[in-house]
């Protein structure tokens, strides 16, 4: 990618906070949380120090992916309100520095995880970094409206890596955690894209509302929600989740479906200037249903994984009928 000459360059040296922002700390926090959940759900005795090192490596790997993404996407980030203040498009950090940081952190995290945990976990981490940086960022994001659907695999793999780091294996329940995040991603991000579509259109990113229209996107959100919510119940049948998880997944899933239905029946994404300012949650009336689903989707996924984490940490039995 040739860096756009329109990108600003500041004379002030980068601050350490600018390099932290390259790592997308909010995304990293979700990666850490889901990886810890996978590690704990493995129900394996893990040395606390080695376990902490493994989670650290997974977090650093996520930061490496983000740094690669910030380097490659600087040109389109500069055109979108949600991303124009990021370190590279704002000129606080040079793209070459972001690229170098991503490379160093990638090698460091994969090698350290392999030497302290096992090479299955390290291989999965390396694949995740490659998939997010190359397959999603460099290819899918700019070429297909299915970018979020396929690219969501990168964000869904941390619990599998955490499980593998603890046991050296990746069984069905580990991949079930991955599947839940994978199916959660489309309704979550498409709800956001309904009221940020003007940004994606300006940047030339073929997000679903831009290429297929708002009505089709709302329909896709409902379809994926109808597939996602029943999937969240499956851990109860495999022994991964217990009765508390069943209650959280069931009740929360009903709320999720109600919100998805309201998005489907709304006109979200059809009005210009859906947001009042740069805030993700400050939207105009027509897109409040999409905003509500976007916000609740974060809460729902957090509750699902927090409940699994608590059940396994406390030794509560799963149901398990399969």
KADA-V959835 format. One record per backbone hydrogen bond with DSSP energy under -1.0 kcal/mol. NH is the residue of the N-H (numbers start at 1). CO is the residue of the C=O. Records with the same first field share a line. If there is no record, write none. Layout:
NH->CO / CO
This chain:
7->4
10->91
19->15
20->16
21->17
22->18
23->20
24->21
28->24
29->25
30->26
31->27
32->28
33->29
34->30
35->31
36->32
37->33
38->34
39->35
40->36
41->37
43->40
51->47
52->48
53->49
54->50
55->51
56->52
57->53
58->54
59->55
60->56
61->57
62->58
63->59
64->60
65->61
66->62
67->63
68->64
69->65
70->66
71->67
72->68
73->69
77->73
78->74
79->76
80->77
84->80
86->83
90->86
91->88
92->87
93->87
98->94
99->95
100->96
101->97
102->98
103->99
104->100
105->101
106->102
107->103
108->104
109->105
110->106
111->107
112->108
113->109
114->110
115->111
116->112
117->113
122->118
123->119
124->120
125->121
126->122
127->123
128->124
129->125
130->126
131->127
132->128
133->129
134->130
135->130
136->131
137->132
140->135
141->136
143->140
144->140
147->144
150->146
151->147
152->148
153->150
154->151
156->152
161->157
162->158
163->159
164->160
165->161
166->162
167->163
168->164
175->171
176->172
177->173
178->174
179->175
180->176
181->177
182->178
183->179
184->180
185->181
188->184
189->185
190->186
191->187
192->188
193->189
194->190
195->192
199->196
200->196
201->197
202->198
203->199
205->200
207->205
210->207
211->207
212->208
217->213
218->214
219->215
220->216
221->217
222->218
223->219
224->220
225->221
226->222
227->223
228->224
229->225
231->227
232->228
233->230
236->233
237->234
238->234
240->235
241->235
246->242
247->243
248->244
249->245
250->246
251->247
252->248
253->249
254->250
255->251
256->252
257->253
258->254
259->255
260->256
261->257
262->258
263->259
264->260
265->261
270->267
276->282
283->281
284->274
287->284
288->285
291->287
292->288
293->289
294->290
295->291
296->292
297->293
298->294
299->295
300->296
301->297
302->298
303->299
304->300
305->301
306->302
307->303
308->304
309->305
310->306
311->307
312->308
313->309
314->310
316->311
319->241
320->236
321->237
322->237
